[in-house]
């Protein structure tokens, strides 16, 4: 089974275990349960979102399509055929479902879920109890995660299910009974992150008692990053920083991988884990492939410029020419633009342009699926 959990607005900065250097080594973060899960998972301390909005995350996480220039779901190519997790795994016998506690139709999630092969959609309507509605975004995370666990108990195996949380969102409220329970931190979102982390803990407490649990691969990431407290998370690069982990209790998959990772790597990594035998189109890497570190890259789009990370470099390309590049390892605050004073990283520059060309051509020609 495969369960993908997308956490609303979880910045990588929120995790203590992924930031052992912050606050002179004293930083605890706001996600004690997620951190405990990371410690027994295969996790990526240098993972990034491919976009800045929730609607960017759905294609990146579920179909390995980065958000370049404009979100896929509102582009003229939104009706293109794609190979989503569902369209790939359904023919292999997987039951497919998608969960989001917002009102049905919100942000077009239900439409994209269908496009990427998720047959069964569970939203606020299917939850059926507005006593748990937060009044703005959807059903509070704690009860909706429990609903998610109950439904999983009834699905035939193997199943593929995705869940998108809602509570860690502006205006950053928690249920009245939890006011003052979670650390307030330095930003309004911090108590909401604590609340959703608790909801996630209770989900895993319930799920771990189910027969399907040991036969399941859990993937957890965030849709996008958010406002940060620490200066190092306010750079263009770390403005996309999110957690990413693969937890498979039956496979004993464990470790910290410090190489680059991005949301579009999720689909090919899952396909590798389930030993999918056929071809597919993706704009990422199988993160568990031996030797994949040398091919790892991260691509996103910011300030009308492509941002591309590979090896120790981050390149900025406006579609016509390179406008800046930095050694983000030696210069994490991105203060020293090396354009004109250092040889251009040619291999990375050509690789970036090839990725963009493939993306544009396949999008225009509706060739986002693999044909034998």
N, C-alpha and C positions, 0 to 999 in steps of 0.2 A: 504494500500500500504506500501511497505518497500523500503527505499532508503538507501543504504550503501555507505558511502564516505570514501575512504582510501587516506589519504594525504601523499604524498611522503616526507619522511625524517622529519616529524614533531616530534621533541623531546618534551617531557612534559615540559622541561625547557623553551621552547619558550612562554609558557602561563603565563601571570601575575596572573590571578585569581587562578591558581593551585599552585602558589608559593608566597603566601602573606608574607612569612618570609624572602625572599631573599632581599639583599641590605638594610638590616635593615628596612624592610617594605616598601621600596620605589620602588621596582621593578615593572616595567610596562609591560615587555615582548614585544613580537612582533606580537601578534595576537589579536588586539582589537575587531575584529568582533567575532572570535571564543570565546573569553572570554565573550562577551555579550550573545552569544548563550548558553554557559555553565551556565550562571546565571539563565536561564529559562529552564534548562534541568535537567535530572538525570545524574549526572557526577561522575567520579571516580578519585580522586586525587592520588590513589595508583594503577594505571593500568600499565600493562606491555605488551610488544610484546613477542611473543613466539620465535621469530627468529631475525636475524640481517640483512637479505637481503629482497629485494622486493619479490623474489620468495618464501620466507618463509611465507610471509604475506597472500598470496592468500589462501592456505589451512587452515591456522589458523583462518582467519576472515570468510571465506565463507564456510568452512566445518568442523570447530572445530578440526583440526588436527595440533598439535604442531610440530615444526621443531626440531626433536631429531636426533642427530648424523649427518644426511644429509638431505638436502631439499627433500621433498616428490616428487616434480616434476621431479627431476633428478635421483631418486632412481629406483631400479629394480621393485618397487611396484607401479610405477606411473600409471599403467593401472588398478589398483584395482578399484572395485566398491566402491563408497563412497556416503554418504548422504550429499550432499551440500545443501545450501539454495534453489537452483533451483530445484534439484531433489525432495526435500520435498514439496515445495510449488506449483510446476507445476500441480500435480494431484488435488490440491485444486482450480485450475482454474486461477492461477497467470500467467500473461504475464511476461517473463523473458528477461532481457537485461543487457549487460555489456559494459562499456565505458572506453576506455583508448586511449589517444591522440597520443601514440607512433605509429611508423610504424607497420602495422599488422604483427603478428608473433613474435613481440618483447618479449623476455624472456618467450615465451611459454604461455603468458597470455590467448590468445584466446583458446588454447588447454585445459587449466585447467578450463577456464570459461565453456566450453562445458561439460567437465567431471562433473562439479558441478551443471549442469542443466540450464545454461544460454543459451537460444536458439539464441538470437540475439546479434551480436557483432558489436560494433561501434568503429572503430579506425581511424587512419589518412586517410585511403582510403575512408571510409564512410563520413568523415568530408568534404573532397573534395575541400579544398582550401589551397594550400601550401603557400599562402601569409602569413598565420598565423603559419607556421612551424618555430620553433626556431633554426633550422639548425643542431640540435644535437639529442634531445630526442623525440620531438613530437610537437603537437600543443600547443601553449601557453595556460596556464590555463584559463585566462579570457575569450577568445572566445570559448574555448572548454566547459567550464561550461555553457555558454549561449546556445551552441548547445545541451548540455545535457538537459537543461530546456525545450528547444523547442521540443525535441523528447518526453520527458515525457508527454507534453501536448497532444500528439497524441496517446498515448498508451491506450488500454482498461484497465479498472480497474477490479479487483485488479492487480497491477503490482509489481514486484520485480525488482529493478534495482541497479546495483553497478557501482561506478565511481572511477577510480584510477587516481589521478592527476600526473603531470610530472614536473612542472616547478621548484620546490624547490630541485634541483639536481645539482651536480657539472657539469659544471664550475661556477655555481651560477650567472647566468646572468638574467637580466630582460629586457623586451622590451625597445628599445632605448628611447621611450617617457616617460618611468617611471624611468630613471636613476636619482638618487638623490631624488626621491619622498618618498621612504620608509626609515626608520631608518637603518643606516649602521650597528649599533650594534658593537659587538666585534669579530664577525666571518663572513666570506663571505656569509654564507647561510642566515643570518638574513634579508637582504633586499628581498631575494627570498621568505622567509616565509611571510613577509609583503605583497608581491605581491599576493601570493596565497590566503592569508587571505582576501584581497580585492576582488579577484575573487569569493571566497566563499560568501562574502557579496552580491555581485551583483547577484549571483545565487539565493540566498534566497530572495532578493528583487523581482526578477522576479517570482520565484516559489510561493511566498506568495499570489500573485494575481490570482493563478490558482485554479480551483474548487477542484482539488484533494488534495490540500495542507493540509487542516484540517483533511483529512482521511489518513494521511501518518505518518509513524514512520521513523524518520531519525536517522541513527547511524553514528557517525563520530569517526574515529580513525586514527592512522598513520600506515604505513607499518613497520617501525622500527625506532629506535632512531639514533642519529648521534653525531658527535663531540659536546662537551659541553663546556661552559665557566666556570661554577661554579664547585668547587671541589666535592660537594656532588653528582653531576651528572656524575662523572668520576669513580664511583665504579662499580664493576661487576653487582650489583643489578640494579642501576639506569642507567647503560648502555643499559637497555631494556625499560626504562620509556617512555611511550607515553600517549597522551590524550585519553580518551574514554568517550563518552556521548551518551545518548539516548534522542532525542528531538521529542516529539509527541504533536503538538499543540492542537489536538483534545482530548487528554487524560489528559492534565494538569499534566504530569509526571515531577516532579521537586524535586531537593534536591542534597546534596553532600553525597556520600557514601564513607567513609574512609577505608572500608575493602578492601582486596586484590581483584584485577580483572585482567583478561588477555584476549587476543584476542579470545581464544577458548571459552570464555563465551558468545560471541556475538550470535552465532547460537542458543544455548539453551534459551537465554533470548528473542530473537525474537520469537522463537517457543512458548514461554510462553505468550508473548504479543498478538500474533494472535490466541491464544487458539488452537494450533495445537493438534489434538486429538490422534495421533498415537505415537508409539515409534520411537526412532532414537538413533544413536550412537554419543556421543560427549565426548571430553576430557575437559569439562568445566562445569560450573554451570549456572543455571538460576539466574542471579544477583538480580532479583526482588522477588525471593522466600523468604518468611518469614523464618528466621532461617538459611538461606544459609551461613551466615557469618562464622559459625563454620566449614564449609566444604570448604571454599575458599582456593585455592592454586594457585601458579604460577610455571610453569615448562619451562625451556629453557636449552640450551646446549652451554657451552662456555669453551674454552681452553681444549677441549676433556674431559669435565666433565659435568655431569648433575647438574644444579642449581635448587634447589627446595625451594620455600617459602611457609610456612604455619604457621598460628598464628604468633608468634614473631620471628620465626626461619628461617634461610636460611641454607640449607644443600648442601654440595658438595660431589658428589658420582661419582666414576670413573667407575662404572659398576661392581665392585667387592667389594669395601669397601668405607666407609665414610672417606674422606680425610680432611674435615674441616666442622665446623659449627659455626654460629655466631648468636647472638641476634641482629638482624638488627634494632630493635626498640631502644634499649639502646645504640647500637654501630653502627650507620648508616654509618660510614666510614669503617666498617669491619676491624678494627685494632686488635681485640682480638679473635683469633681462640680458641674456647672453647674445642676442641677435646683433651681429656685426662685430662682436669681439671674440667669438668662439666658433669653430667650425660647426656648421649645421649637422645635427644628428640625421644623416641621410637615410639610413635604414628605417628609422622610426618615421621620418617624414614620408617616405614612399609607402610604408605600410599604412599610415593614416589615410593617405589619398586613395589607396586601394580599397580600404574599408568604406570610405565615403562613396566611391564610385560604385562599388557593389551594391551598397544600400540604395543609392539613387536609381541605378539601372533596374534593379530587381523590383523596386517600388513602382517605377513608371511602367515596366513591362509586365507587372503582375506575376513575377517569378519568385515568390516568397515561399514556395513549397518545393520539395524534392520530387522529381519525376524520374522513374526508372528508365 
